[in-house]
Amino acid sequence: MALDIYSPAFLLGVIREKKPIYTFFKDRYFQPDAASVFKTEKVLVDYDDGAGNVLAPFVIPRTGPVPLTRDGYETRELVPPYIAVSLPLTIDDLVHRMAGESLVSTMTPEQRERVYLVNDLDTLDKAITRREEWMCVNTMLDNACTMKHVGNNGDKTKDLTAQYYDGSTNPGVFTPSEAWAIGEDAYTPGTWYKAVCAQLSDMRAAGRDATDLIVGPNVADIILTDKWAWKMLDNRRAELGELDPRWQQAGITRIGKLNFGGHDLEIFTYEGTYEQVDPKTRKKTTVAYFPTNGALLAAPKTGKLAYGAVNQMERDEQFHTRTGTRVPKYNADVKHNEKETMLTARPIAMPTIKSPWRACRDVINV
């Protein structure tokens, strides 16, 4: 039997062979290798209050142990957002030379179609990965995420919100008592340093840990121009950190490591961007993932991604329920001489425990 290169199984194999793009928030904080894949449209979210901080009691001998209360967990049922993107392929694409193809190429339209197939799947997969990165960033910044769904013409919109806290008080978001700024002189710590120390104290009291401080470019400028920070590091008898900005990848610069009241934090600034397409005008604008005045305290692997099932009609004209982080599909329109490569995903980003992060979108204009 001939191999069907347009079957979902083959197309999925092509995606798995492609090298994924690195995204800072998704790969560092959301355990991409431990994604939960559900066989239903809805997914279950389980998260608890953490390990707890209970002190064991003294017990009179021979009276038996004192039972502790077992910490419970909360389960929520959520419907993941629907992400679907496609790339059309026409006769005109196949009969003309591809970008980078030799001027004297002997490639046939049939061969060229297979090249387009592989490249299109890679393009669509990367587009979905960027949306997942956006979801991870906003979930950490707001302890919730509002996702605006649009129609293919942009004429209709529908919002879906995943919220990971109860009531009107959001423990994952903080508002500084004063704007972050440098100190008055080399002997006075800036308000930014005091604010980070206060948030770390609050996180420790809640049983949460933080190893990273992620800031926007404007906040990074405050840290790097604070004379007190440099004076604090200029000490031969104390190891209080280091400031050594180094560009890494995907918009990340590691600024260094500083000690905040005995708590070491790796400091990063995130300048990653994406192109956003207006569904009505189709114009592209460049947008930053992370706010330029924002700050976030977090620890790696404190979030996870879950994926719901995708229902679709395939070339056998039957409906199928597919599971996975990506669900491919290939459509053919014989009448109009067009084909279409489509990729769908139903991801949702969530914390592993309640409110493991502390964030503020603007620490400068308070």
Contacts in CASP RR format, 6 or more apart in sequence:
PFRMAT RR
TARGET T0000
AUTHOR 0000-0000-0000
METHOD contacts of the structure
MODEL  1
MALDIYSPAFLLGVIREKKPIYTFFKDRYFQPDAASVFKTEKVLVDYDDG
AGNVLAPFVIPRTGPVPLTRDGYETRELVPPYIAVSLPLTIDDLVHRMAG
ESLVSTMTPEQRERVYLVNDLDTLDKAITRREEWMCVNTMLDNACTMKHV
GNNGDKTKDLTAQYYDGSTNPGVFTPSEAWAIGEDAYTPGTWYKAVCAQL
SDMRAAGRDATDLIVGPNVADIILTDKWAWKMLDNRRAELGELDPRWQQA
GITRIGKLNFGGHDLEIFTYEGTYEQVDPKTRKKTTVAYFPTNGALLAAP
KTGKLAYGAVNQMERDEQFHTRTGTRVPKYNADVKHNEKETMLTARPIAM
PTIKSPWRACRDVINV
3 10 0 8 1.000
4 10 0 8 1.000
5 11 0 8 1.000
5 114 0 8 1.000
5 117 0 8 1.000
6 117 0 8 1.000
6 315 0 8 1.000
6 330 0 8 1.000
8 314 0 8 1.000
8 320 0 8 1.000
8 322 0 8 1.000
8 327 0 8 1.000
8 328 0 8 1.000
8 329 0 8 1.000
11 117 0 8 1.000
11 121 0 8 1.000
11 328 0 8 1.000
11 329 0 8 1.000
11 330 0 8 1.000
11 341 0 8 1.000
12 326 0 8 1.000
12 327 0 8 1.000
12 328 0 8 1.000
14 117 0 8 1.000
14 118 0 8 1.000
14 121 0 8 1.000
14 328 0 8 1.000
15 121 0 8 1.000
15 122 0 8 1.000
15 125 0 8 1.000
15 326 0 8 1.000
15 328 0 8 1.000
15 343 0 8 1.000
18 118 0 8 1.000
18 121 0 8 1.000
18 122 0 8 1.000
18 125 0 8 1.000
20 125 0 8 1.000
20 129 0 8 1.000
21 126 0 8 1.000
21 129 0 8 1.000
21 250 0 8 1.000
22 249 0 8 1.000
22 250 0 8 1.000
23 129 0 8 1.000
23 130 0 8 1.000
23 132 0 8 1.000
23 133 0 8 1.000
23 136 0 8 1.000
23 250 0 8 1.000
24 133 0 8 1.000
24 250 0 8 1.000
24 251 0 8 1.000
24 252 0 8 1.000
24 268 0 8 1.000
24 270 0 8 1.000
24 272 0 8 1.000
25 133 0 8 1.000
25 136 0 8 1.000
25 137 0 8 1.000
25 140 0 8 1.000
25 270 0 8 1.000
25 289 0 8 1.000
26 32 0 8 1.000
26 129 0 8 1.000
26 132 0 8 1.000
26 133 0 8 1.000
26 136 0 8 1.000
26 305 0 8 1.000
28 212 0 8 1.000
28 300 0 8 1.000
28 301 0 8 1.000
29 136 0 8 1.000
29 140 0 8 1.000
29 298 0 8 1.000
29 299 0 8 1.000
29 300 0 8 1.000
29 301 0 8 1.000
29 302 0 8 1.000
29 303 0 8 1.000
30 136 0 8 1.000
30 301 0 8 1.000
30 303 0 8 1.000
30 304 0 8 1.000
30 305 0 8 1.000
30 349 0 8 1.000
31 301 0 8 1.000
31 303 0 8 1.000
31 304 0 8 1.000
31 305 0 8 1.000
31 352 0 8 1.000
32 305 0 8 1.000
34 304 0 8 1.000
35 304 0 8 1.000
35 305 0 8 1.000
35 306 0 8 1.000
35 307 0 8 1.000
35 325 0 8 1.000
35 347 0 8 1.000
36 43 0 8 1.000
36 304 0 8 1.000
36 305 0 8 1.000
36 306 0 8 1.000
36 307 0 8 1.000
37 306 0 8 1.000
37 307 0 8 1.000
37 308 0 8 1.000
37 323 0 8 1.000
37 324 0 8 1.000
37 325 0 8 1.000
38 44 0 8 1.000
38 306 0 8 1.000
38 307 0 8 1.000
38 308 0 8 1.000
38 309 0 8 1.000
38 323 0 8 1.000
39 309 0 8 1.000
39 321 0 8 1.000
39 323 0 8 1.000
40 308 0 8 1.000
40 309 0 8 1.000
41 79 0 8 1.000
41 80 0 8 1.000
41 308 0 8 1.000
41 309 0 8 1.000
41 311 0 8 1.000
41 346 0 8 1.000
42 77 0 8 1.000
42 78 0 8 1.000
42 79 0 8 1.000
42 80 0 8 1.000
42 308 0 8 1.000
43 77 0 8 1.000
43 78 0 8 1.000
43 79 0 8 1.000
43 80 0 8 1.000
43 306 0 8 1.000
43 307 0 8 1.000
43 308 0 8 1.000
43 348 0 8 1.000
44 75 0 8 1.000
44 76 0 8 1.000
44 77 0 8 1.000
44 78 0 8 1.000
44 306 0 8 1.000
45 75 0 8 1.000
45 76 0 8 1.000
45 77 0 8 1.000
45 78 0 8 1.000
45 164 0 8 1.000
45 306 0 8 1.000
45 348 0 8 1.000
45 350 0 8 1.000
46 73 0 8 1.000
46 74 0 8 1.000
46 75 0 8 1.000
47 73 0 8 1.000
47 74 0 8 1.000
47 164 0 8 1.000
47 350 0 8 1.000
47 351 0 8 1.000
47 352 0 8 1.000
47 353 0 8 1.000
47 354 0 8 1.000
48 71 0 8 1.000
48 72 0 8 1.000
48 73 0 8 1.000
48 74 0 8 1.000
48 353 0 8 1.000
48 354 0 8 1.000
49 71 0 8 1.000
49 72 0 8 1.000
49 353 0 8 1.000
49 354 0 8 1.000
50 71 0 8 1.000
50 207 0 8 1.000
50 353 0 8 1.000
50 354 0 8 1.000
51 207 0 8 1.000
52 71 0 8 1.000
52 207 0 8 1.000
53 207 0 8 1.000
54 68 0 8 1.000
54 69 0 8 1.000
56 68 0 8 1.000
57 66 0 8 1.000
59 65 0 8 1.000
59 66 0 8 1.000
74 354 0 8 1.000
78 162 0 8 1.000
78 348 0 8 1.000
79 160 0 8 1.000
80 306 0 8 1.000
80 307 0 8 1.000
80 308 0 8 1.000
80 346 0 8 1.000
80 347 0 8 1.000
80 348 0 8 1.000
81 135 0 8 1.000
81 147 0 8 1.000
81 149 0 8 1.000
81 160 0 8 1.000
81 346 0 8 1.000
81 347 0 8 1.000
81 348 0 8 1.000
82 149 0 8 1.000
82 344 0 8 1.000
82 346 0 8 1.000
83 128 0 8 1.000
83 131 0 8 1.000
83 344 0 8 1.000
83 345 0 8 1.000
83 346 0 8 1.000
83 347 0 8 1.000
84 342 0 8 1.000
84 343 0 8 1.000
84 344 0 8 1.000
85 124 0 8 1.000
85 127 0 8 1.000
85 128 0 8 1.000
85 342 0 8 1.000
85 343 0 8 1.000
86 124 0 8 1.000
86 331 0 8 1.000
86 340 0 8 1.000
86 341 0 8 1.000
86 342 0 8 1.000
86 343 0 8 1.000
87 120 0 8 1.000
87 123 0 8 1.000
87 124 0 8 1.000
87 340 0 8 1.000
87 341 0 8 1.000
88 338 0 8 1.000
88 339 0 8 1.000
88 340 0 8 1.000
89 113 0 8 1.000
89 116 0 8 1.000
89 120 0 8 1.000
89 338 0 8 1.000
89 339 0 8 1.000
89 340 0 8 1.000
89 341 0 8 1.000
90 337 0 8 1.000
90 338 0 8 1.000
90 339 0 8 1.000
91 109 0 8 1.000
91 337 0 8 1.000
93 112 0 8 1.000
93 116 0 8 1.000
94 109 0 8 1.000
94 112 0 8 1.000
94 113 0 8 1.000
94 116 0 8 1.000
95 109 0 8 1.000
97 103 0 8 1.000
97 105 0 8 1.000
98 112 0 8 1.000
98 115 0 8 1.000
98 116 0 8 1.000
101 107 0 8 1.000
107 115 0 8 1.000
113 339 0 8 1.000
116 341 0 8 1.000
117 330 0 8 1.000
117 341 0 8 1.000
120 341 0 8 1.000
121 328 0 8 1.000
121 341 0 8 1.000
121 343 0 8 1.000
124 341 0 8 1.000
124 342 0 8 1.000
124 343 0 8 1.000
125 326 0 8 1.000
125 343 0 8 1.000
128 326 0 8 1.000
128 343 0 8 1.000
128 345 0 8 1.000
128 347 0 8 1.000
130 274 0 8 1.000
132 305 0 8 1.000
132 345 0 8 1.000
132 347 0 8 1.000
132 349 0 8 1.000
133 274 0 8 1.000
133 289 0 8 1.000
134 274 0 8 1.000
134 289 0 8 1.000
135 145 0 8 1.000
135 147 0 8 1.000
135 347 0 8 1.000
135 348 0 8 1.000
135 349 0 8 1.000
136 305 0 8 1.000
136 349 0 8 1.000
137 289 0 8 1.000
137 290 0 8 1.000
138 145 0 8 1.000
138 146 0 8 1.000
139 145 0 8 1.000
139 162 0 8 1.000
139 164 0 8 1.000
139 349 0 8 1.000
139 350 0 8 1.000
139 351 0 8 1.000
140 296 0 8 1.000
140 298 0 8 1.000
140 357 0 8 1.000
140 359 0 8 1.000
141 173 0 8 1.000
141 290 0 8 1.000
141 291 0 8 1.000
141 294 0 8 1.000
141 296 0 8 1.000
141 359 0 8 1.000
141 361 0 8 1.000
142 170 0 8 1.000
142 173 0 8 1.000
142 359 0 8 1.000
143 163 0 8 1.000
143 164 0 8 1.000
143 165 0 8 1.000
143 170 0 8 1.000
143 171 0 8 1.000
143 172 0 8 1.000
143 173 0 8 1.000
143 351 0 8 1.000
143 355 0 8 1.000
143 357 0 8 1.000
143 359 0 8 1.000
144 161 0 8 1.000
144 162 0 8 1.000
144 163 0 8 1.000
144 164 0 8 1.000
144 165 0 8 1.000
144 170 0 8 1.000
145 161 0 8 1.000
145 162 0 8 1.000
145 349 0 8 1.000
146 159 0 8 1.000
146 160 0 8 1.000
146 161 0 8 1.000
147 159 0 8 1.000
147 160 0 8 1.000
147 161 0 8 1.000
147 162 0 8 1.000
148 157 0 8 1.000
148 158 0 8 1.000
148 159 0 8 1.000
149 157 0 8 1.000
149 158 0 8 1.000
149 159 0 8 1.000
149 160 0 8 1.000
150 156 0 8 1.000
150 157 0 8 1.000
150 279 0 8 1.000
151 157 0 8 1.000
151 279 0 8 1.000
152 279 0 8 1.000
153 279 0 8 1.000
153 280 0 8 1.000
154 279 0 8 1.000
154 280 0 8 1.000
155 280 0 8 1.000
162 348 0 8 1.000
162 349 0 8 1.000
162 350 0 8 1.000
164 350 0 8 1.000
164 351 0 8 1.000
164 354 0 8 1.000
164 355 0 8 1.000
165 171 0 8 1.000
165 172 0 8 1.000
165 354 0 8 1.000
165 355 0 8 1.000
170 355 0 8 1.000
171 206 0 8 1.000
171 354 0 8 1.000
171 355 0 8 1.000
172 355 0 8 1.000
172 357 0 8 1.000
172 358 0 8 1.000
172 359 0 8 1.000
173 358 0 8 1.000
173 359 0 8 1.000
173 360 0 8 1.000
174 199 0 8 1.000
174 202 0 8 1.000
174 358 0 8 1.000
174 359 0 8 1.000
174 360 0 8 1.000
175 360 0 8 1.000
175 366 0 8 1.000
176 191 0 8 1.000
176 195 0 8 1.000
176 360 0 8 1.000
176 363 0 8 1.000
176 366 0 8 1.000
177 195 0 8 1.000
177 366 0 8 1.000
178 191 0 8 1.000
178 195 0 8 1.000
178 366 0 8 1.000
179 191 0 8 1.000
179 363 0 8 1.000
179 364 0 8 1.000
179 365 0 8 1.000
179 366 0 8 1.000
180 190 0 8 1.000
180 191 0 8 1.000
180 192 0 8 1.000
180 195 0 8 1.000
180 219 0 8 1.000
180 222 0 8 1.000
180 295 0 8 1.000
180 363 0 8 1.000
180 364 0 8 1.000
180 366 0 8 1.000
181 190 0 8 1.000
181 191 0 8 1.000
181 192 0 8 1.000
181 222 0 8 1.000
181 364 0 8 1.000
182 190 0 8 1.000
182 192 0 8 1.000
182 222 0 8 1.000
182 225 0 8 1.000
182 226 0 8 1.000
182 227 0 8 1.000
182 228 0 8 1.000
183 189 0 8 1.000
183 190 0 8 1.000
183 191 0 8 1.000
183 226 0 8 1.000
183 227 0 8 1.000
183 228 0 8 1.000
185 227 0 8 1.000
185 228 0 8 1.000
186 227 0 8 1.000
186 228 0 8 1.000
186 230 0 8 1.000
186 231 0 8 1.000
187 228 0 8 1.000
187 231 0 8 1.000
188 228 0 8 1.000
189 228 0 8 1.000
189 232 0 8 1.000
190 226 0 8 1.000
190 228 0 8 1.000
192 219 0 8 1.000
192 222 0 8 1.000
192 223 0 8 1.000
192 226 0 8 1.000
192 363 0 8 1.000
193 226 0 8 1.000
193 228 0 8 1.000
193 229 0 8 1.000
193 260 0 8 1.000
195 363 0 8 1.000
196 213 0 8 1.000
196 260 0 8 1.000
196 265 0 8 1.000
196 295 0 8 1.000
196 297 0 8 1.000
197 260 0 8 1.000
197 261 0 8 1.000
197 263 0 8 1.000
199 297 0 8 1.000
199 358 0 8 1.000
200 210 0 8 1.000
200 260 0 8 1.000
200 261 0 8 1.000
200 263 0 8 1.000
200 265 0 8 1.000
200 297 0 8 1.000
202 358 0 8 1.000
203 209 0 8 1.000
203 210 0 8 1.000
203 297 0 8 1.000
203 358 0 8 1.000
206 355 0 8 1.000
208 299 0 8 1.000
208 353 0 8 1.000
208 355 0 8 1.000
208 356 0 8 1.000
208 358 0 8 1.000
209 299 0 8 1.000
210 263 0 8 1.000
210 265 0 8 1.000
210 297 0 8 1.000
210 298 0 8 1.000
210 299 0 8 1.000
210 358 0 8 1.000
211 264 0 8 1.000
211 265 0 8 1.000
211 266 0 8 1.000
211 298 0 8 1.000
211 299 0 8 1.000
211 300 0 8 1.000
212 265 0 8 1.000
212 266 0 8 1.000
212 267 0 8 1.000
212 268 0 8 1.000
212 296 0 8 1.000
212 297 0 8 1.000
212 298 0 8 1.000
212 299 0 8 1.000
212 300 0 8 1.000
213 265 0 8 1.000
213 266 0 8 1.000
213 267 0 8 1.000
213 268 0 8 1.000
213 295 0 8 1.000
213 296 0 8 1.000
213 297 0 8 1.000
214 267 0 8 1.000
214 268 0 8 1.000
214 269 0 8 1.000
214 270 0 8 1.000
214 290 0 8 1.000
214 295 0 8 1.000
214 296 0 8 1.000
214 298 0 8 1.000
215 223 0 8 1.000
215 255 0 8 1.000
215 267 0 8 1.000
215 268 0 8 1.000
215 269 0 8 1.000
215 270 0 8 1.000
215 294 0 8 1.000
215 295 0 8 1.000
215 296 0 8 1.000
216 269 0 8 1.000
216 270 0 8 1.000
216 271 0 8 1.000
216 290 0 8 1.000
216 291 0 8 1.000
216 292 0 8 1.000
216 293 0 8 1.000
216 294 0 8 1.000
216 295 0 8 1.000
217 269 0 8 1.000
217 271 0 8 1.000
217 292 0 8 1.000
218 292 0 8 1.000
218 293 0 8 1.000
218 294 0 8 1.000
218 364 0 8 1.000
219 269 0 8 1.000
219 292 0 8 1.000
219 293 0 8 1.000
219 294 0 8 1.000
219 295 0 8 1.000
219 363 0 8 1.000
219 364 0 8 1.000
220 253 0 8 1.000
220 255 0 8 1.000
220 267 0 8 1.000
220 269 0 8 1.000
222 364 0 8 1.000
223 229 0 8 1.000
223 243 0 8 1.000
223 255 0 8 1.000
223 267 0 8 1.000
224 243 0 8 1.000
224 245 0 8 1.000
224 255 0 8 1.000
229 243 0 8 1.000
229 258 0 8 1.000
230 243 0 8 1.000
232 240 0 8 1.000
233 240 0 8 1.000
233 241 0 8 1.000
233 242 0 8 1.000
233 243 0 8 1.000
240 258 0 8 1.000
240 259 0 8 1.000
241 256 0 8 1.000
241 257 0 8 1.000
241 258 0 8 1.000
241 259 0 8 1.000
241 264 0 8 1.000
242 256 0 8 1.000
242 257 0 8 1.000
243 255 0 8 1.000
243 256 0 8 1.000
243 258 0 8 1.000
244 254 0 8 1.000
244 255 0 8 1.000
244 256 0 8 1.000
245 253 0 8 1.000
245 254 0 8 1.000
245 255 0 8 1.000
245 256 0 8 1.000
246 253 0 8 1.000
246 254 0 8 1.000
246 256 0 8 1.000
247 253 0 8 1.000
248 254 0 8 1.000
250 272 0 8 1.000
251 270 0 8 1.000
251 271 0 8 1.000
251 272 0 8 1.000
251 273 0 8 1.000
252 268 0 8 1.000
252 269 0 8 1.000
252 270 0 8 1.000
252 271 0 8 1.000
252 272 0 8 1.000
253 268 0 8 1.000
253 269 0 8 1.000
253 271 0 8 1.000
254 266 0 8 1.000
254 267 0 8 1.000
254 268 0 8 1.000
255 267 0 8 1.000
255 268 0 8 1.000
255 269 0 8 1.000
256 266 0 8 1.000
256 267 0 8 1.000
257 264 0 8 1.000
257 265 0 8 1.000
257 266 0 8 1.000
257 267 0 8 1.000
258 264 0 8 1.000
258 265 0 8 1.000
258 267 0 8 1.000
259 265 0 8 1.000
265 297 0 8 1.000
270 289 0 8 1.000
270 290 0 8 1.000
271 288 0 8 1.000
271 290 0 8 1.000
272 288 0 8 1.000
272 289 0 8 1.000
272 290 0 8 1.000
273 286 0 8 1.000
273 287 0 8 1.000
273 288 0 8 1.000
273 289 0 8 1.000
274 286 0 8 1.000
274 287 0 8 1.000
274 289 0 8 1.000
275 284 0 8 1.000
275 285 0 8 1.000
275 286 0 8 1.000
275 287 0 8 1.000
276 284 0 8 1.000
276 285 0 8 1.000
276 286 0 8 1.000
276 287 0 8 1.000
277 283 0 8 1.000
277 284 0 8 1.000
278 284 0 8 1.000
278 285 0 8 1.000
290 296 0 8 1.000
291 361 0 8 1.000
291 362 0 8 1.000
293 361 0 8 1.000
293 362 0 8 1.000
293 363 0 8 1.000
293 364 0 8 1.000
293 365 0 8 1.000
294 359 0 8 1.000
294 360 0 8 1.000
294 361 0 8 1.000
294 362 0 8 1.000
294 363 0 8 1.000
295 359 0 8 1.000
295 360 0 8 1.000
295 363 0 8 1.000
296 357 0 8 1.000
296 358 0 8 1.000
296 359 0 8 1.000
296 360 0 8 1.000
297 357 0 8 1.000
297 358 0 8 1.000
297 359 0 8 1.000
298 356 0 8 1.000
298 357 0 8 1.000
298 358 0 8 1.000
299 356 0 8 1.000
301 352 0 8 1.000
302 351 0 8 1.000
302 352 0 8 1.000
302 353 0 8 1.000
302 356 0 8 1.000
302 357 0 8 1.000
303 349 0 8 1.000
303 350 0 8 1.000
303 351 0 8 1.000
303 352 0 8 1.000
303 356 0 8 1.000
304 349 0 8 1.000
304 350 0 8 1.000
304 352 0 8 1.000
305 325 0 8 1.000
305 347 0 8 1.000
305 348 0 8 1.000
305 349 0 8 1.000
305 350 0 8 1.000
306 347 0 8 1.000
306 348 0 8 1.000
306 350 0 8 1.000
307 323 0 8 1.000
307 324 0 8 1.000
307 325 0 8 1.000
307 345 0 8 1.000
307 346 0 8 1.000
307 347 0 8 1.000
307 348 0 8 1.000
308 323 0 8 1.000
308 324 0 8 1.000
308 346 0 8 1.000
308 347 0 8 1.000
308 348 0 8 1.000
309 321 0 8 1.000
309 322 0 8 1.000
309 323 0 8 1.000
309 324 0 8 1.000
309 346 0 8 1.000
310 321 0 8 1.000
310 322 0 8 1.000
310 323 0 8 1.000
310 324 0 8 1.000
310 327 0 8 1.000
310 344 0 8 1.000
310 345 0 8 1.000
310 346 0 8 1.000
311 319 0 8 1.000
311 320 0 8 1.000
311 321 0 8 1.000
311 322 0 8 1.000
312 319 0 8 1.000
312 320 0 8 1.000
312 322 0 8 1.000
312 327 0 8 1.000
312 329 0 8 1.000
312 344 0 8 1.000
313 319 0 8 1.000
313 320 0 8 1.000
314 320 0 8 1.000
314 329 0 8 1.000
315 330 0 8 1.000
315 331 0 8 1.000
315 332 0 8 1.000
325 345 0 8 1.000
325 347 0 8 1.000
326 343 0 8 1.000
326 344 0 8 1.000
326 345 0 8 1.000
327 343 0 8 1.000
327 344 0 8 1.000
327 345 0 8 1.000
328 341 0 8 1.000
328 342 0 8 1.000
328 343 0 8 1.000
328 344 0 8 1.000
329 341 0 8 1.000
329 342 0 8 1.000
329 343 0 8 1.000
329 344 0 8 1.000
330 339 0 8 1.000
330 340 0 8 1.000
330 341 0 8 1.000
330 342 0 8 1.000
331 339 0 8 1.000
331 340 0 8 1.000
331 342 0 8 1.000
332 338 0 8 1.000
332 339 0 8 1.000
332 340 0 8 1.000
333 339 0 8 1.000
333 340 0 8 1.000
351 357 0 8 1.000
END
